Amino acid sequence: MSPTGFALAAALGNVAGALAVVGHLRQGLRLIDACLAFGAGFMLAVTLLGVMPQVLHASPTAALYVLAGYFAVHLAQHVFTTHFHFGEETHSLSASAGMSALLGLTLHTFFDGVAIASGFLVSDRLGILLFLAVLLHKLPEGVTIASVIVAGGQSRSWAVGGAVILGAATILGMLLTEQVSALAQHGLALSAGVTLYVAASNLVPEFQAKRGWLTALAFFGGGAGYFLSERLLTGIVRP
């Protein structure tokens, strides 16, 4: 099973999120916001239960690459980027904020592609699970970059263009994983750190201040969704 189509579908998720912003599709934006908690739960489950056992079984020192991936995303998003948070930006920003957010997110989206390709190198089942984890945060990712660019005074076409760049980085990450031996060897561990950061440090803070059972159930439901997806894939695709 080729990862190419899955990487392309994930990339289109960035564009769909951006189109929701520039098209002022409020219902779509509310739906994407509601999916944050579910996506975080699913991504955490995939990383800790699906990816980490594979990574540590291959090499105990691979945990260093997981940590490196985690640190790299923090460096890109919260040191080199002047303003960043997941979700729609509602305040006015400088034009440079959109560019810095785009640069910060590009590293992350590159490893989205690495994650999908690395998963398929292990098994079709893990590749599909990682694709689902990536897809679940692609929509809010597109919302993020488009709204930051628009808040910086740039055009709606440039906002969609920013999402296209993020999608292209995902496809590039997938392609290079198949060609660069270092990525093929360590890409799964690096992408585990990236996915863990996005789930625990990007998405969870976006909804954890909201009290009540609805958000908590969505979060726990994301974890349950991993188990359900894995069970459904068992017997359908190779383990």
Stockholm file with secondary structure:
# STOCKHOLM 1.0

chainA/1-239         MSPTGFALAAALGNVAGALAVVGHLRQGLRLIDACLAFGAGFMLAVTLLGVMPQVLHASPTAALYVLAGYFAVHLAQHVFTTHFHFGEETHSLSASAGMSALLGLTLHTFFDGVAIASGFLVSDRLGILLFLAVLLHKLPEGVTIASVIVAGGQSRSWAVGGAVILGAATILGMLLTEQVSALAQHGLALSAGVTLYVAASNLVPEFQAKRGWLTALAFFGGGAGYFLSERLLTGIVRP
#=GR chainA/1-239 SS CCSHHHHHHHHHHHHHHHHHHHTTCHHHHHHHHHHHHHHHHHHHHIIIIIIHHHHHHHCGGGHHHHHHHHHHHHHHHHTSCSSCCSSCCCSCCCHHHHHHHHHHHHHHHHHHHHHHHHHHHHCHHHHHHHHHHHHHHHHHHHHHHHHHHHHTTCCHHHHHHHHHHHHHHHHHHHHHHHHCHHHHHHHHHHHHHHHHHIIIIIIHHHHTTCCSHHHHHHHHHHHHHHHHHHHHHBTTBCC
#=GC SS_cons         CCSHHHHHHHHHHHHHHHHHHHTTCHHHHHHHHHHHHHHHHHHHHIIIIIIHHHHHHHCGGGHHHHHHHHHHHHHHHHTSCSSCCSSCCCSCCCHHHHHHHHHHHHHHHHHHHHHHHHHHHHCHHHHHHHHHHHHHHHHHHHHHHHHHHHHTTCCHHHHHHHHHHHHHHHHHHHHHHHHCHHHHHHHHHHHHHHHHHIIIIIIHHHHTTCCSHHHHHHHHHHHHHHHHHHHHHBTTBCC
//
